[in-house]
Amino acid sequence: MHSPIDRDRAEHYRWGGACDGWHLVRDLQLSVIEERMPPATREARHRHARSRQFFFVLAGELTMEVEGTRHRLTTRTGLEIPPGVVHQALNESDADVEFLVVSAPPSHGDRLSGGEGEL
């Protein structure tokens, strides 16, 4: 339980066809996931009923659309997303983007449709 974790030993999953996620912390109260999105990929616009999230870019450039406003996050930049706020992560750059998604409580099973204009 109190051992160091890295991407090579973390539980891996694929999402969106080409994106990767690694569970670094998977607990009932907290989730920390490292994600990789190749160029020209995006997640579906959505919101969470209970989860508060923090996206933090490790390498590359991530575009976060939040309630219709786009934010460009570069390396070592982060953005908090409160519960109920419609958002979408996009990689509009020419290179992979790697980032952390910290969620409390975990966001899996807490995802709701983003509504009108959902991609």
C-alpha positions as a printed Julia matrix, in Angstrom:
119×3 Matrix{Float64}:
   0.0    0.0     0.0
   2.78   2.45    0.79
   5.03   1.57   -2.14
   6.13   3.91   -4.91
   4.11   3.66   -8.11
   5.02   4.51  -11.67
   3.31   4.19  -15.02
   4.98   0.85  -15.78
   3.41  -0.79  -12.7
   0.06   1.04  -12.72
  -3.19  -0.45  -14.02
  -3.53   0.64  -17.65
  -6.66   1.22  -19.74
  -7.45   2.6   -23.21
 -10.14   5.17  -23.89
 -11.39   7.01  -26.95
  -9.72   4.5   -29.24
  -6.2    5.99  -29.08
  -5.78   7.47  -25.58
  -4.18   5.84  -22.54
  -4.77   6.08  -18.81
  -2.82   4.69  -15.85
  -4.36   4.47  -12.36
  -1.66   5.8   -10.01
  -4.09   6.05   -7.06
  -7.41   4.22   -7.11
  -9.21   4.7    -3.82
 -12.81   5.29   -2.7
 -11.94   8.91   -1.82
  -9.25   9.83   -4.37
  -8.26   9.01   -7.93
  -5.0   10.03   -9.61
  -4.67   9.06  -13.26
  -1.86   9.78  -15.68
  -3.25  10.17  -19.18
  -1.8   10.42  -22.68
  -3.7   11.88  -25.62
  -2.23  11.78  -29.14
  -2.75  14.73  -31.52
  -6.31  15.35  -32.77
  -8.01  13.4   -29.95
 -10.7   14.55  -27.54
 -12.99  13.25  -24.88
 -16.77  13.7   -24.96
 -18.05  16.91  -23.37
 -19.42  15.98  -19.92
 -19.77  16.93  -16.27
 -19.57  15.13  -12.93
 -22.27  15.15  -10.25
 -19.9   14.88   -7.25
 -16.3   14.77   -8.44
 -13.99  17.77   -8.26
 -11.13  17.38  -10.73
  -7.73  18.92  -11.27
  -5.97  18.56  -14.64
  -2.18  19.12  -14.56
  -0.06  18.99  -17.73
   3.21  17.03  -17.45
   4.31  17.42  -21.08
   2.8   19.02  -24.16
  -0.24  21.22  -24.53
  -3.82  20.42  -23.48
  -6.89  22.43  -24.42
  -9.64  22.38  -21.79
 -13.05  23.61  -22.85
 -14.94  24.66  -19.72
 -18.53  25.92  -20.0
 -17.81  27.14  -23.56
 -14.46  28.83  -22.8
 -11.21  27.29  -24.07
  -8.1   27.29  -21.89
  -4.69  26.32  -23.27
  -2.68  24.49  -20.6
   1.04  24.08  -21.2
   3.65  22.05  -19.31
   3.43  22.54  -15.52
   0.03  24.28  -15.77
  -3.2   23.04  -14.19
  -6.92  23.77  -14.02
  -9.55  22.84  -11.42
 -13.01  21.7   -12.55
 -15.7   21.87   -9.83
 -18.6   19.36   -9.72
 -21.4   20.1   -12.19
 -19.24  22.12  -14.59
 -19.36  20.98  -18.25
 -15.88  20.36  -19.64
 -13.9   18.59  -22.35
 -10.21  17.77  -22.79
  -8.8   18.15  -26.32
  -5.39  17.74  -27.88
  -5.27  20.3   -30.68
  -1.47  20.25  -30.86
   0.87  18.29  -33.15
   2.35  16.17  -30.33
   1.19  13.87  -27.55
   0.05  15.53  -24.34
   0.61  13.84  -20.98
  -1.23  15.01  -17.89
  -2.56  14.05  -14.48
  -6.25  13.97  -13.62
  -6.85  14.13   -9.87
 -10.47  13.45   -8.82
 -12.09  13.53   -5.39
 -14.16  11.48   -5.08
 -13.2    9.34   -8.1
 -14.95  10.35  -11.32
 -15.55   6.86  -12.77
 -19.29   6.18  -12.52
 -19.97   9.88  -11.82
 -19.97  11.11  -15.41
 -23.05  12.83  -16.84
 -23.76  14.01  -20.37
 -22.51  17.46  -21.29
 -25.82  18.31  -22.9
 -26.3   20.48  -25.95
 -23.38  20.51  -28.37
 -21.89  17.32  -26.94
 -19.2   15.77  -29.09
